[in-house]
């Protein structure tokens, strides 16, 4: 137990969410609890993780979550482990909530290079209807930028997806490739615009960055079959779009496409049972689909190595085989090595900061300065 890596979870405490201030001490080694000497509150060592108040061993929970992340139906896990189906559903829900906090903490921190982004939507069957799952991907380093689940495929779905992508990195020189849905162009003009502040009185004018580009690949159907592909540039010039495609896809003569996000959709369909076409394993609740989406997406970013991202090992890399395997998070510069699933489940995400009125205590100022 290391109290220096812990932080206080009490929102009313001045040291809430900050580690290394010297305010956390060990309260009970037997019960694995810490105590904040500033507010007097105690908390468990697993507070804020997927293992909080877990009645099963961490190794067993890791095995169950691993099976869920690889597309194993919950009914098979219930038959193999002898657990109650509500217990399996709870660990899937807790793992999904943990992965969402981790994604918003690390991926949506604005450190991903957004040179070329592709977005697409999936039609998902649920009990009693259909929902839509929209996701986005960066082509250069392949990280999954997040997803949104909604009942209708409307502008709200596209806007929330683009807002998640905007939070991941700089978007002033971004190429966005999508399908032929017109909501992408409409919402992109609203999400990616910035206020043009001139120092004068009055409301500033909103404008799009000069380097923002949007290209769409429109599928042409005949008798419910794809017979052709049309391509158009909605924002920017055709020469700039072609130059960005040649630079990011590492191949000359690349055309406007959504092949990378569609390949990611195939990975999600293989790893998430509720996304399989013509399957009886449909989701009963939208929350189940969201939890599975966050679990598979974070495992894809942090735990699973990507074959297209491997490179020849250099003297600066750790010793090993000729190839240096990378995860999308490693290629994006977010981590230095692949994460085991247990680390993904036990990563402590600080709570959001609380706005406080008044002057900070002297001990907090001294600890922050130190």
N, C-alpha and C positions, 0 to 999 in steps of 0.2 A: 504494500500500500504506500503510495507516494502522494502526500497531501499537496505538494507543490504543483501538481498537474491538475488539481481539482479547482472548482469554482463554486461559489454559493449560488443556489437555485432560488433563493428568496427574492422576489421582485422588489420588496420594500427595503432591501439591504443596499447600501452604497457600493458594496463590492460584488454585486450580482453580475455573473457572467464573465468576470475577470479572474484569470489565474496568475499565480506568481506574486500575489500581494502579501503573502504571509498570514492571511486570515483563516486558512483552513488547517485544522489539526485532526488527528485520528481520534475518533470518539469511541469506537469499539472494533477491535480486530476480529473478534468472533462473529459479529453481525455485519462486518464490512460496512461501517458507517463512519462518516466524517462530520465535523462540526465547525461552524463558522464562529470565530471568537468575537466578531463584531455585532452580529445580530442574535447569536445564541441558538440558531436553528441547526438541526442535524439533517443529514440526507444520506441515502444509500449510495454505495459505490457505483451502482448501475443506474442511478437516476439520470434520465434523459437519453437512455439507450433502448434498444429493442429487447434487452434482457431484464428490464425493470419489472420486478415482482413476478419473475418467471419461476414456476414451480417445477420445471424440468431442468436437468443438467445442461450447462451451456453447450457441451459437445453434442447432445441429442438435439437441441434446438438448431445448432448449426447444420446437422445432417438433414433435418426436416426442411429448413429454409433452402438448403442446396438443392434438394429434390424439387421444391417448388420453383426455384429459379431455372431449372432445366426442363420444365414442362411436365413434371409428373402430376397427374391428377390427385387432388386431395383424398379421393376415395381410396386410391392405392396406398397412400401414406397411412390412412386410418387402418387399413387391413394389415399392413406390414408392421406398424409400431404398436397397434392396439390402443391408440389414443382416441379420445372423443373428437368428433369432427369439429366441434366448437373450439377445441384447443388448437387444432391445426389452423382453423380460420383466424383465431386470435393471433397466432405467431405470424401468419401471413400479413395480417393487418398491421401489427406492430413493426414488422420488417419494412413494410411499405412506407409507414410514417417516418421511420428512421432514415430510409434512403431518400425520402423527399427533403428532410431537414439537411442531410449531407449534401444533396445536389444544390440546394439553394445556398448553402454555405460556401462550397468550393467552386462549383461550375458557374453559378450565377453571380460570381464575385467580380466579373469584368476582366478576367485574365486570359480568356480564350481568343485566339486570332480568328476573326470572322471575315475571312477573305471571300469565301464561296460557301454559301449555305443553301441546302435543299430542304424543302418542306413538302409534306404530303399527308393525306388523311386515309384512315381505314374505316370501313363499315363493319361494325361488330354487332353480332346478334346476341341479344340478352333475352331473358324470360319476359315475354309480353311486349317485345318491340325491338328497336334497333337504336344504337348509339354510334357516335362518331369519335374516333381517336385520331387526333392530329399530332404529328411529331416533326422535329427538325433535326438536322445533322450538318456538321461542318465537314466539308470534303477534304480539306488539307490534312487534318490530324484525326478525323473520324469520330470525334466525341459526340455523344447524344446530348442535345441541348434542352431536352425536356419534351413533355407532351401535355395535352389537354383533352379531357373527356367531356362531351356534351351530347345532349339528346338530338339537337339540330345542327346541321352543317351550315351555319350562318356566319355573319360577320363577327359575332362575339367570340366564336370558337377561333377564328383566324386571328383576331386581335389579341387574345390572351396568349396564343402561341407565339406571335411575333414579339409580344412584350417579354416573354421568357427569353427568346433569342436575343433581344436588345440588351438584356441585363448581363449577358455572358461576355460581352467584349465590345470593342470599338466597332461601330457600324457606319462610319462616315465614308468608307471605301468598300462597301459590301455589294456582292453580287448574290441575289436571291433567285433561285430557280424553283419553279413550282409547276403544277399542272394548269389546266385552262380555267380554273375557277376564278371568276372576276373579283371575288372578295379579297384575294391576295393583293391585287393592285390598289384597291380602295383602302384597305386597312394599312398597307405599307405606307401610303402617303400620310396617314394619320399618326402612326406609331413612330416612324423614324424622323419626323420633322423636329426642328429645334427652334427655340426663340432667338430672333436676331436682335440682340440688345445694342442700342446705339447710344445709350446714356441720356436720351431725351425723355421727357414726361409722356405718359400714356402707355397703352398696352403694346408690347413688342409684336412685331410681325413674325409669323411662323413660316419656315421654309425648309425644304428638303436639302440634305447635304449634296454637294456637287458630284461626289463620287458614288452615290447610291445608284445601283442598277437592279432592274427586275426583268427577268426573262421567263417565258412560259412555254412549256411543251404541251401542245393541245392534241389529244388523241382523236382520231377520226374513226367513227364507227359505221358499220353497215351490217344489218341483221345481227346485232349484238356481238359483233366481232370487230377487233381493231384492224382497219385496212390501211391506215396511213398515220402520219405524224406531222402536224403543223407546228411551226416555231415562230414566235414573235417576241419582240423586245418592247416591254411596256414602259420602262424607265431607262434612260441612258441611250447611248449610241451603240450601233451594232459592232463597230470596230473595238470599242472598249470592252464590250461583253465577250467578244471573241478572244481578245488579248488575255482577259482574266481566265477564260476557260483553258486556254493553252498553258497558262502559268500554274494553275491549281490542279489540273488533271494530268500533268506531266506527259502530255501527248499532243502532237501537232494535229491540227484539223479537228479538234473536239467540237461537238455540236451541243446545242442546248438540250439537256436531258435531266431526268430525275432518277437515274439508275442507282445512285448511291443510297438515296433514302428508300427506294424500293427494295434494295438489298437488305437494308436494315429492317424494313417491314417483314421480310422473309425470316430474319433472325427472330423477331418478336413472335411471329406465328409459330415458329418451331419451339420456342422456349415458354410460351404462355398458352396453356391449354384452351382458354376461352377464345383465342383468336384463330383457332384452326377452322378452316372452311368445312362445311358440311359435317359438323361434329355435334354430338349430344352434350358436350361439356360446356354449356352456355353459362354465363354469369347470371346469378339471380339479383345481384345488386350492382349498381355502378361503382360503389366503393370497393368491391372486390376486384373489378377491372383496374381501377386506379392503383390499388396496392400492388397488384401484379406488375403493372406498367413501371412503377417506380423501382420495384425490386429488380426486374430484368434490366432496366435502363442503367441503374447504378452498377450492377454486376458487369454489364457490358463495358462501362467506362473505366472501372477501377480494378476488376478482378480478372477479366478474360483478355488474353492476348489476341491481337488482331494479326492475321497472316500478312496482310498487305502493308503493315507497319514495321515489319521486321527489317533489320539492316545488318550489314557485316559488323562484327564486333571490333571495336577499337581498343587501343591500350588503356584508354581512360575508363572503359566499362569494366564491370566485375568479371572475374574469370569464368569461363564456361565454354559452350560450344561455339561454332563459327558464327551462328546467327544470334543476334541480340533481339529477343522477343520484347514487344512493347504492347501495352494497353493504350487505348485512346487517351486516357488521362495522362499517361507518361509522354505520349507524343505531343500533347498540348502543353506540357510543362507544369501540370498540376501536382503530380506525384513523381517519385524517383524509382519506384518498383511496384510490381503487382501486389495488390492487397489480398490477403486471405479473407474469406467471408466473415470470419469471426471479428476481424478488425473493422469490417464494414458495419457489423451489428453493434459494436461496442464503442464506436467513435462518438465522443462527447461533443455535441454542438451547443455552444453557449446560447442562452435565450436572447431574444432581441433586446437592444438597449431601451431603458425606460427614461423618458424625459423627466428631469427633476428640476425643481425650482430651488434657488438658493445657492449658497457657496458650498463647494465640496469640503469635507472634513480635512483637517490638517494631515492626519495619518494617511489618507488616500492621496493627497497631493505629494507627500514625501515618497510613498511607495511607487507612485507613477513616475516621479522624477528619477528614482533610483533604477 
